[in-house]
Amino acid sequence: DHLTIPSRCGKGVLRRISEVFDCWFESGSMPYAQVHYPFENKREFDDAFPADFIAEGIDQTRGWFYTLLVLATALFGQPPFRNVIVNGLVLASDGQKMSKRKKNYPDPLSIIHKYGADALRLYLINSPVVRAENLRFKEEGVRDVLKDVLLPWYNAYRFFIQNVLRLQKEEETEFLYNENTVKESANITDRWVLSFMQSLVGFFETEMAAYRLYTVVPRLVKFVDVLTNWYVRMNRRRLKGENGVEDCVTALETLFSVLLSLCRLMAPYTPFLTELMYQNLKLLIDPASVQDKDTHSIHYLMLPHVREELIDKNTERAVSRMQSVIELGRVIRDRKTIPIKYPLKEIVVIHRDPEALREIKSLEKYIIEELNVRKVTLSTDKNKYGIRLRAEPDHMVLGKRLKGAFRAVMTSIKQLSSEELERFQESGTIVVEGHELHEEDIRLMYTFDQTTGGTMQYEAHSDAQVLVLLDVTPDQSMVDEGVAREVINRIQKLRKKCNLVPTDEITVYYKAKSEGKYLNNVIESHTEFIFATIKAPLKPYPVPTSDKVLIQEE
């Protein structure tokens, strides 16, 4: 063309080669060029245009994304895609661009061999990279995914398999799952976890249809925590058959259903682990329930569809409230350095809504077990325990809105009386320093006035909804039970050290040191309690000599 550039070498004029055109024009022509449109394949083009989605890095904003849009708009007056997933850049841990020369990043194959491809994949998908933000890659993040998500999930699966094998061995009962013949469980935690799973499936369908990966994966990861740290933990005795065969089978059916659904949802994100689990789980599915389905691989199955009949929002809300109470109680135990194995006398739950207290009451036994307390007291009368309300301003919201006036408003908010805050709690609005504030502007917290007579034995903690008081006064019988639980804990750790499974029969021999008379007394007075957990006799030294006995000492 007419554009020329003087040569820096001083040897004439440089001219552009006529055959060269902007390479991004070719990339932007991809929807048409790939099917040779408009010269042929018109129907094929019409079926695929505009594309359901495209995906590329943030650097393509002025490259491929731009030329695609320009050409499609010029030719057809519409964008060439319905959805776009924009990836951010994966940077080194110091925030610099990854460089082969600097070697400022770990070897990808080393990461995969050390933690697994699934851990790496889940770490990246659950990061800012999938919403067009940059990520400082840290090996510790991949390790944490393995430690906090994949291993607990796998352990729940392994626990399920162990108890199916135990059921077959001890009770001679074959476990086969058929979702068409499963009866509704009377256990509230069964109904809750099934409802929670179906709510997750509904959320998954909605968000994936909108290509919002960044909202889906956090919810899936949260469900792994719900499954392992709540459902399995609260139902270990049932799953081990301690409440009878029928209840055990019901719990195992519930856990199987949830594990299989979770595998199907997680398959796109953790393809290897889900396939491993599925290959064993499918052996426990009644063949009559999977006719005309290709079950060779988890990746041959369709994603599950929500079963509305299993969703019970009331049960989900009740369990959520119970979880809040338990978590608040755990915080108090941690704050006072009281291990969970040591029982406490009482927990007082204060909530202004009687309906909320009724829901918590229905789950009282789980609070007693999880917090290891003897008694749960429910009340709407916080004044009885010297409870006051205090307020904290939302610094981010009010600071941005009030600017220079924020400091004076913040001081006045903190000085509001409990009575004023109660009125605000009912009305939802309050005027402070001439500014009308609403519920989203102020966080209300319950506090415990320890100077009030009769409540000095309590420690308090609260969130925005519920206040928990925990009686932390020592009691010798409770200390004794705590020691007995410690004995159980040591025995179970030895079991694990020996690589024993729950069905392996053991005999435990013990000997206390010369000054251990107290320990002997505790073991003797709690023999039945210890036996009920370890399912093995506890005998004094010496240990019989035998090559057939596996001995582990501590």
C-alpha positions as CSV (number, residue, x, y, z in Angstrom):
1,D,0.0,0.0,0.0
2,H,1.0,3.6,0.1
3,L,2.6,3.4,3.7
4,T,6.4,3.3,3.7
5,I,9.0,3.3,6.5
6,P,12.5,4.6,6.1
7,S,15.0,1.8,6.9
8,R,17.1,2.2,10.0
9,C,20.0,0.8,8.2
10,G,19.9,3.7,5.7
11,K,19.4,1.4,2.8
12,G,16.3,2.5,1.1
13,V,12.6,2.4,2.1
14,L,10.7,-0.5,3.7
15,R,7.3,-1.5,2.2
16,R,4.6,-3.7,3.7
17,I,4.1,-7.1,2.0
18,S,0.7,-7.0,0.2
19,E,-0.3,-10.6,1.3
20,V,-0.2,-9.7,5.1
21,F,-3.4,-8.8,6.9
22,D,-4.2,-8.4,10.6
23,C,-4.1,-12.0,11.9
24,W,-7.0,-11.2,14.3
25,F,-9.3,-10.8,11.3
26,E,-8.8,-14.5,10.6
27,S,-9.5,-15.4,14.3
28,G,-12.6,-13.2,14.3
29,S,-13.8,-15.1,11.2
30,M,-13.6,-18.4,12.9
31,P,-17.5,-19.0,13.2
32,Y,-17.8,-18.6,9.4
33,A,-14.5,-19.9,8.1
34,Q,-14.7,-23.2,10.0
35,V,-17.8,-24.3,8.0
36,H,-16.9,-22.4,4.8
37,Y,-19.9,-20.1,5.2
38,P,-21.6,-18.5,3.2
39,F,-20.4,-20.7,0.3
40,E,-21.8,-23.9,1.8
41,N,-23.1,-25.5,5.1
42,K,-25.7,-22.8,5.8
43,R,-27.8,-25.1,8.0
44,E,-24.8,-26.2,10.0
45,F,-23.8,-22.6,10.5
46,D,-27.3,-21.5,11.5
47,D,-27.5,-24.3,14.1
48,A,-24.3,-23.3,15.8
49,F,-24.4,-19.5,15.5
50,P,-24.3,-17.7,17.9
51,A,-22.2,-20.0,20.0
52,D,-23.5,-21.0,23.5
53,F,-20.2,-19.8,25.0
54,I,-16.6,-19.1,24.4
55,A,-13.7,-19.0,26.8
56,E,-10.3,-17.2,26.7
57,G,-7.9,-15.2,28.8
58,I,-8.4,-11.6,29.9
59,D,-5.7,-10.6,27.4
60,Q,-8.1,-11.3,24.5
61,T,-10.4,-8.4,25.5
62,R,-8.7,-6.4,22.7
63,G,-7.9,-9.4,20.6
64,W,-10.1,-12.3,19.8
65,F,-13.2,-11.1,21.8
66,Y,-12.9,-7.7,20.0
67,T,-12.6,-9.0,16.4
68,L,-15.4,-11.6,17.0
69,L,-17.7,-8.9,18.1
70,V,-16.8,-6.4,15.4
71,L,-17.2,-8.8,12.5
72,A,-20.4,-10.4,13.8
73,T,-22.0,-7.0,14.5
74,A,-21.0,-5.8,11.1
75,L,-22.3,-8.9,9.3
76,F,-25.3,-9.9,11.4
77,G,-26.0,-7.1,13.8
78,Q,-25.6,-9.4,16.9
79,P,-22.8,-10.8,19.0
80,P,-21.4,-14.2,18.0
81,F,-21.7,-15.8,21.4
82,R,-24.3,-15.9,24.2
83,N,-21.9,-16.3,27.1
84,V,-18.2,-15.7,27.6
85,I,-16.0,-17.1,30.3
86,V,-13.0,-14.9,30.8
87,N,-9.9,-16.3,32.6
88,G,-7.5,-14.3,34.6
89,L,-3.8,-14.8,34.5
90,V,-2.0,-17.3,36.8
91,L,1.0,-15.5,38.2
92,A,3.9,-16.7,40.4
93,S,3.5,-16.5,44.1
94,D,5.3,-13.1,44.2
95,G,2.8,-11.6,41.8
96,Q,5.2,-11.6,38.8
97,K,4.6,-13.3,35.5
98,M,5.6,-16.9,35.5
99,S,9.0,-17.1,33.7
100,K,11.0,-20.1,32.5
101,R,14.1,-18.0,32.7
102,K,13.4,-17.0,36.4
103,K,12.0,-20.4,37.3
104,N,9.7,-18.6,39.7
105,Y,7.0,-21.3,39.7
106,P,6.8,-25.0,40.7
107,D,7.0,-27.8,38.1
108,P,3.3,-28.6,37.2
109,L,4.1,-32.3,36.9
110,S,5.6,-32.2,40.3
111,I,2.4,-30.6,41.7
112,I,0.3,-33.3,40.0
113,H,2.4,-36.2,41.2
114,K,2.5,-34.8,44.8
115,Y,-1.2,-33.7,45.2
116,G,-3.0,-35.2,42.2
117,A,-4.5,-33.6,39.1
118,D,-7.9,-33.2,40.8
119,A,-6.5,-31.1,43.6
120,L,-4.8,-28.8,41.1
121,R,-7.9,-28.5,39.0
122,L,-10.2,-27.8,41.9
123,Y,-7.8,-25.2,43.3
124,L,-7.8,-23.3,40.0
125,I,-11.5,-23.6,39.4
126,N,-12.2,-22.3,42.9
127,S,-10.0,-19.3,42.5
128,P,-10.4,-15.7,41.1
129,V,-9.0,-16.9,37.7
130,V,-12.5,-18.1,36.6
131,R,-13.9,-14.6,37.0
132,A,-11.2,-12.7,35.0
133,E,-9.0,-11.9,38.0
134,N,-5.4,-12.8,38.5
135,L,-4.2,-15.5,40.8
136,R,-0.9,-15.7,42.7
137,F,-0.3,-19.4,42.4
138,K,0.7,-21.0,45.7
139,E,1.5,-24.7,46.2
140,E,0.0,-24.5,49.7
141,G,-3.4,-23.7,48.1
142,V,-3.3,-27.0,46.2
143,R,-2.2,-28.8,49.4
144,D,-5.1,-27.3,51.3
145,V,-7.6,-28.5,48.7
146,L,-6.3,-32.0,49.1
147,K,-6.2,-31.8,52.9
148,D,-9.5,-29.9,53.5
149,V,-11.7,-31.2,50.7
150,L,-10.6,-34.3,48.9
151,L,-9.2,-36.3,51.8
152,P,-12.2,-35.7,54.1
153,W,-14.6,-36.6,51.2
154,Y,-12.6,-39.8,50.5
155,N,-12.6,-40.7,54.2
156,A,-16.4,-40.4,54.3
157,Y,-16.6,-42.6,51.2
158,R,-14.2,-45.1,52.8
159,F,-16.2,-45.0,56.1
160,F,-19.3,-45.9,54.1
161,I,-17.6,-48.8,52.4
162,Q,-16.2,-50.2,55.7
163,N,-19.7,-50.2,57.2
164,V,-21.3,-51.9,54.2
165,L,-18.7,-54.6,54.6
166,R,-19.3,-54.8,58.3
167,L,-23.0,-55.1,57.7
168,Q,-22.4,-58.0,55.4
169,K,-20.0,-59.7,57.7
170,E,-21.6,-59.3,61.1
171,E,-25.3,-59.1,60.2
172,E,-25.2,-61.2,56.9
173,T,-27.2,-58.4,55.3
174,E,-26.6,-57.6,51.7
175,F,-26.7,-53.8,50.8
176,L,-28.2,-52.9,47.4
177,Y,-29.5,-49.4,46.7
178,N,-32.6,-48.8,44.7
179,E,-33.8,-45.2,44.8
180,N,-37.3,-46.3,43.7
181,T,-37.8,-48.5,46.7
182,V,-36.1,-46.4,49.5
183,K,-38.5,-45.5,52.2
184,E,-38.6,-42.0,53.7
185,S,-36.4,-41.8,56.8
186,A,-37.8,-40.8,60.2
187,N,-34.4,-39.4,61.2
188,I,-34.3,-35.7,60.8
189,T,-30.6,-35.6,59.8
190,D,-31.3,-38.0,57.0
191,R,-34.1,-35.8,55.7
192,W,-31.9,-32.7,56.2
193,V,-28.9,-33.9,54.2
194,L,-31.1,-35.2,51.4
195,S,-32.9,-31.9,51.3
196,F,-29.6,-30.0,51.4
197,M,-28.3,-32.1,48.5
198,Q,-31.4,-31.4,46.4
199,S,-31.1,-27.7,47.1
200,L,-27.5,-27.9,45.9
201,V,-28.6,-29.7,42.7
202,G,-31.1,-27.0,42.0
203,F,-28.5,-24.3,42.6
204,F,-26.0,-26.2,40.5
205,E,-28.5,-26.4,37.5
206,T,-29.3,-22.6,37.7
207,E,-25.7,-21.4,38.1
208,M,-24.2,-23.8,35.5
209,A,-26.8,-22.8,33.0
210,A,-25.5,-19.2,33.5
211,Y,-21.9,-20.4,33.3
212,R,-21.1,-19.1,36.8
213,L,-18.3,-21.5,37.8
214,Y,-17.2,-19.1,40.6
215,T,-20.5,-19.6,42.5
216,V,-20.9,-23.3,42.0
217,V,-17.6,-24.7,43.2
218,P,-17.6,-22.9,46.6
219,R,-21.1,-24.4,47.3
220,L,-19.9,-27.9,46.3
221,V,-16.8,-27.6,48.6
222,K,-19.1,-26.4,51.4
223,F,-21.3,-29.5,50.9
224,V,-18.2,-31.7,51.4
225,D,-17.8,-30.0,54.8
226,V,-21.5,-30.4,55.6
227,L,-21.3,-34.1,54.7
228,T,-18.1,-35.0,56.5
229,N,-18.1,-32.7,59.6
230,W,-21.9,-32.7,60.2
231,Y,-23.9,-35.6,58.8
232,V,-21.3,-38.4,59.1
233,R,-20.0,-37.1,62.4
234,M,-23.5,-36.9,63.9
235,N,-24.5,-40.4,62.6
236,R,-21.4,-42.4,63.2
237,R,-23.2,-44.7,65.7
238,R,-26.1,-45.3,63.4
239,L,-23.8,-46.0,60.4
240,K,-21.9,-48.5,62.6
241,G,-25.1,-50.3,63.4
242,E,-25.3,-49.4,67.1
243,N,-29.0,-48.5,66.8
244,G,-30.0,-51.8,65.1
245,V,-29.8,-53.2,61.6
246,E,-32.8,-51.4,60.2
247,D,-31.7,-47.9,61.3
248,C,-28.2,-48.7,60.0
249,V,-29.5,-49.6,56.6
250,T,-31.5,-46.4,56.4
251,A,-28.5,-44.3,57.3
252,L,-26.3,-46.2,54.8
253,E,-28.9,-45.6,52.1
254,T,-29.0,-41.9,52.8
255,L,-25.2,-41.7,52.8
256,F,-25.0,-43.7,49.6
257,S,-27.5,-41.5,47.9
258,V,-25.6,-38.3,48.9
259,L,-22.2,-39.7,47.9
260,L,-23.4,-40.8,44.5
261,S,-25.1,-37.5,43.8
262,L,-22.0,-35.6,45.0
263,C,-19.8,-37.7,42.7
264,R,-22.1,-36.9,39.7
265,L,-22.0,-33.2,40.5
266,M,-18.2,-33.1,41.1
267,A,-17.3,-35.3,38.1
268,P,-16.5,-32.3,35.8
269,Y,-14.2,-30.8,38.5
270,T,-12.6,-33.9,40.0
271,P,-12.8,-36.5,37.3
272,F,-10.3,-39.0,38.6
273,L,-11.5,-39.2,42.3
274,T,-15.1,-39.4,41.3
275,E,-14.5,-42.2,38.8
276,L,-12.5,-44.1,41.5
277,M,-15.4,-43.8,44.0
278,Y,-18.1,-44.5,41.4
279,Q,-16.5,-47.8,40.2
280,N,-17.0,-49.1,43.8
281,L,-20.3,-47.4,44.5
282,K,-22.0,-48.8,41.3
283,L,-21.4,-52.3,42.6
284,L,-23.9,-51.5,45.3
285,I,-26.7,-50.3,43.0
286,D,-29.6,-52.7,42.4
287,P,-29.3,-53.6,38.7
288,A,-33.1,-53.4,38.4
289,S,-32.9,-49.6,39.0
290,V,-30.4,-48.9,36.2
291,Q,-31.9,-50.7,33.2
292,D,-31.2,-49.0,29.8
293,K,-28.5,-46.8,31.3
294,D,-24.8,-46.9,30.5
295,T,-23.2,-47.2,33.9
296,H,-19.6,-48.0,32.8
297,S,-18.3,-44.7,33.9
298,I,-19.4,-41.7,36.0
299,H,-18.7,-39.6,33.0
300,Y,-21.3,-41.5,31.0
301,L,-24.1,-40.5,33.4
302,M,-26.1,-37.3,33.0
303,L,-25.9,-34.7,35.7
304,P,-28.7,-35.2,38.3
305,H,-31.9,-33.3,38.2
306,V,-33.4,-31.7,41.3
307,R,-36.0,-33.8,43.1
308,E,-38.3,-31.2,44.6
309,E,-40.2,-33.7,46.8
310,L,-37.1,-34.2,48.9
311,I,-36.5,-30.5,49.6
312,D,-37.7,-29.4,53.1
313,K,-36.6,-25.8,53.8
314,N,-38.0,-25.9,57.3
315,T,-35.7,-28.8,58.2
316,E,-32.8,-27.1,56.6
317,R,-33.5,-23.9,58.6
318,A,-33.8,-25.9,61.9
319,V,-30.5,-27.7,61.4
320,S,-28.8,-24.5,60.4
321,R,-29.9,-23.0,63.7
322,M,-28.7,-26.1,65.6
323,Q,-25.3,-25.7,63.8
324,S,-25.1,-22.1,64.9
325,V,-25.6,-23.1,68.5
326,I,-23.0,-25.9,68.3
327,E,-20.4,-23.6,66.6
328,L,-20.9,-20.9,69.2
329,G,-20.5,-23.5,72.0
330,R,-17.3,-24.7,70.4
331,V,-15.9,-21.2,70.3
332,I,-16.5,-20.9,74.0
333,R,-14.7,-24.2,74.7
334,D,-11.8,-23.1,72.6
335,R,-11.6,-19.8,74.3
336,K,-11.6,-21.4,77.7
337,T,-9.3,-24.3,76.5
338,I,-11.8,-27.0,77.6
339,P,-11.4,-30.0,75.3
340,I,-14.6,-31.5,73.9
341,K,-14.0,-34.8,75.7
342,Y,-14.7,-33.1,79.1
343,P,-18.4,-32.8,79.7
344,L,-20.0,-29.6,80.9
345,K,-23.2,-29.1,83.0
346,E,-25.4,-26.9,80.9
347,I,-25.8,-24.8,77.8
348,V,-28.4,-22.0,77.7
349,V,-29.7,-21.0,74.3
350,I,-31.4,-17.6,74.1
351,H,-33.4,-16.5,71.1
352,R,-36.2,-14.0,70.9
353,D,-38.2,-16.2,68.5
354,P,-40.1,-19.0,70.2
355,E,-40.5,-20.9,66.9
356,A,-36.7,-20.9,66.5
357,L,-36.4,-22.3,70.1
358,R,-38.9,-25.1,69.2
359,E,-36.8,-26.0,66.2
360,I,-33.6,-26.1,68.3
361,K,-35.5,-28.2,70.9
362,S,-36.3,-30.8,68.2
363,L,-32.5,-31.3,67.7
364,E,-31.5,-31.1,71.4
365,K,-29.9,-34.5,71.5
366,Y,-27.4,-33.5,68.8
367,I,-26.4,-30.4,70.7
368,I,-25.8,-32.5,73.8
369,E,-23.7,-35.0,71.9
370,E,-21.7,-32.5,69.8
371,L,-21.0,-30.1,72.7
372,N,-20.8,-32.9,75.4
373,V,-23.1,-31.1,77.8
374,R,-25.6,-32.7,80.2
375,K,-28.5,-30.2,79.8
376,V,-29.9,-27.8,77.2
377,T,-31.9,-24.8,78.5
378,L,-33.9,-22.7,76.1
379,S,-35.1,-19.2,76.9
380,T,-36.5,-16.0,75.3
381,D,-35.8,-14.0,78.5
382,K,-32.3,-12.6,78.2
383,N,-32.8,-10.3,81.2
384,K,-32.9,-13.3,83.5
385,Y,-29.3,-14.0,82.6
386,G,-28.2,-10.3,82.5
387,I,-28.1,-10.1,78.7
388,R,-27.7,-6.8,77.0
389,L,-27.7,-5.7,73.4
390,R,-24.8,-3.8,71.9
391,A,-24.3,-2.4,68.4
392,E,-21.4,-2.3,65.9
393,P,-21.6,-0.1,62.8
394,D,-20.9,-1.6,59.4
395,H,-17.7,0.3,58.7
396,M,-17.5,-0.4,55.0
397,V,-21.2,0.6,54.3
398,L,-21.5,3.6,56.6
399,G,-18.0,4.9,56.0
400,K,-18.5,5.0,52.3
401,R,-21.9,6.7,52.7
402,L,-21.4,9.1,55.6
403,K,-17.7,10.0,54.8
404,G,-16.7,12.8,57.3
405,A,-19.7,12.3,59.5
406,F,-19.0,8.6,60.1
407,R,-16.8,9.0,63.1
408,A,-19.4,10.8,65.2
409,V,-22.1,8.4,64.1
410,M,-19.9,5.4,65.0
411,T,-19.3,6.8,68.5
412,S,-23.0,7.4,69.0
413,I,-24.0,3.9,67.8
414,K,-21.6,2.3,70.3
415,Q,-23.3,4.3,73.1
416,L,-26.8,3.3,72.3
417,S,-28.5,1.6,75.2
418,S,-29.8,-2.0,75.2
419,E,-33.4,-0.6,75.4
420,E,-32.9,1.6,72.3
421,L,-31.4,-1.3,70.4
422,E,-34.4,-3.5,71.2
423,R,-36.7,-0.9,69.8
424,F,-34.5,-0.7,66.7
425,Q,-34.6,-4.5,66.4
426,E,-38.4,-4.4,66.3
427,S,-38.8,-1.3,64.0
428,G,-35.8,-1.8,61.7
429,T,-34.8,1.9,61.7
430,I,-33.1,4.3,64.0
431,V,-31.9,7.9,63.8
432,V,-28.4,8.6,64.9
433,E,-26.8,12.1,64.7
434,G,-29.5,13.1,62.2
435,H,-28.9,10.1,59.9
436,E,-31.6,7.4,59.5
437,L,-30.0,3.9,59.7
438,H,-31.4,0.6,58.8
439,E,-30.7,-3.1,59.6
440,E,-28.0,-3.4,57.0
441,D,-26.1,-0.5,58.6
442,I,-25.8,-1.9,62.1
443,R,-24.9,-5.3,63.4
444,L,-26.6,-6.2,66.7
445,M,-24.7,-8.4,69.1
446,Y,-25.8,-9.9,72.4
447,T,-23.4,-9.5,75.3
448,F,-23.3,-11.2,78.7
449,D,-23.0,-9.0,81.8
450,Q,-20.9,-11.2,84.1
451,T,-21.3,-8.8,87.0
452,T,-25.0,-9.8,87.3
453,G,-25.6,-12.1,90.3
454,G,-26.2,-15.8,89.7
455,T,-24.6,-16.0,86.2
456,M,-20.9,-15.9,87.0
457,Q,-20.6,-19.6,86.0
458,Y,-21.4,-18.9,82.4
459,E,-19.3,-17.9,79.5
460,A,-21.1,-16.2,76.6
461,H,-20.9,-16.0,72.8
462,S,-23.3,-14.9,70.2
463,D,-24.0,-14.1,66.6
464,A,-26.6,-11.8,65.2
465,Q,-29.4,-14.2,65.9
466,V,-28.7,-16.4,68.9
467,L,-26.9,-16.1,72.2
468,V,-25.3,-19.1,73.9
469,L,-24.3,-19.4,77.6
470,L,-22.1,-22.3,78.6
471,D,-21.6,-23.3,82.2
472,V,-17.9,-23.9,82.5
473,T,-17.7,-24.6,86.3
474,P,-15.6,-27.7,87.0
475,D,-17.2,-30.8,88.4
476,Q,-15.2,-33.9,89.5
477,S,-17.5,-36.5,87.9
478,M,-17.2,-34.6,84.6
479,V,-13.4,-34.5,84.9
480,D,-13.5,-38.3,85.5
481,E,-15.6,-38.8,82.4
482,G,-13.1,-36.6,80.5
483,V,-10.2,-38.8,81.6
484,A,-12.2,-41.9,80.5
485,R,-12.8,-40.3,77.1
486,E,-9.0,-39.6,76.9
487,V,-8.4,-43.3,77.5
488,I,-10.8,-44.2,74.6
489,N,-9.0,-41.7,72.4
490,R,-5.6,-43.2,73.1
491,I,-6.9,-46.7,72.3
492,Q,-8.5,-45.6,69.0
493,K,-5.2,-43.9,68.0
494,L,-3.3,-47.2,68.7
495,R,-5.9,-49.0,66.5
496,K,-5.2,-46.6,63.7
497,K,-1.4,-46.9,64.2
498,C,-1.8,-50.7,63.8
499,N,-3.8,-50.2,60.5
500,L,-6.7,-52.1,62.0
501,V,-10.3,-51.7,60.7
502,P,-13.4,-51.5,63.0
503,T,-14.3,-55.2,62.4
504,D,-10.9,-56.4,63.7
505,E,-11.3,-57.9,67.2
506,I,-8.9,-56.6,69.8
507,T,-8.1,-57.0,73.5
508,V,-6.7,-54.0,75.4
509,Y,-4.2,-54.5,78.3
510,Y,-3.3,-51.5,80.5
511,K,-1.0,-50.6,83.4
512,A,-0.8,-47.3,85.3
513,K,2.4,-46.0,86.8
514,S,2.9,-46.3,90.5
515,E,1.3,-42.9,91.0
516,G,-1.6,-43.7,88.7
517,K,-4.1,-44.8,91.3
518,Y,-6.5,-42.1,90.1
519,L,-6.3,-43.4,86.5
520,N,-7.0,-47.0,87.7
521,N,-10.1,-45.8,89.6
522,V,-11.4,-43.9,86.6
523,I,-11.0,-46.9,84.3
524,E,-12.6,-49.3,86.8
525,S,-15.6,-46.9,87.4
526,H,-16.1,-46.3,83.6
527,T,-15.4,-49.8,82.3
528,E,-18.9,-50.1,80.6
529,F,-18.6,-46.6,79.2
530,I,-15.2,-47.4,77.6
531,F,-16.3,-50.9,76.4
532,A,-19.4,-49.4,74.7
533,T,-17.1,-47.3,72.5
534,I,-14.1,-49.5,71.8
535,K,-16.1,-52.8,71.7
536,A,-13.2,-54.6,73.3
537,P,-12.4,-55.9,76.8
538,L,-10.0,-53.8,79.0
539,K,-7.7,-56.0,81.0
540,P,-4.7,-55.3,83.4
541,Y,-1.1,-56.3,82.5
542,P,0.7,-58.5,81.8
543,V,0.1,-59.3,78.2
544,P,0.0,-63.0,77.3
545,T,2.9,-64.0,75.0
546,S,1.7,-65.1,71.6
547,D,2.9,-64.7,68.1
548,K,-0.7,-64.4,66.9
549,V,-1.3,-61.2,68.9
550,L,-0.6,-57.9,67.2
551,I,0.7,-55.6,70.0
552,Q,1.0,-51.9,69.8
553,E,2.1,-49.9,72.8
554,E,2.1,-46.3,73.8
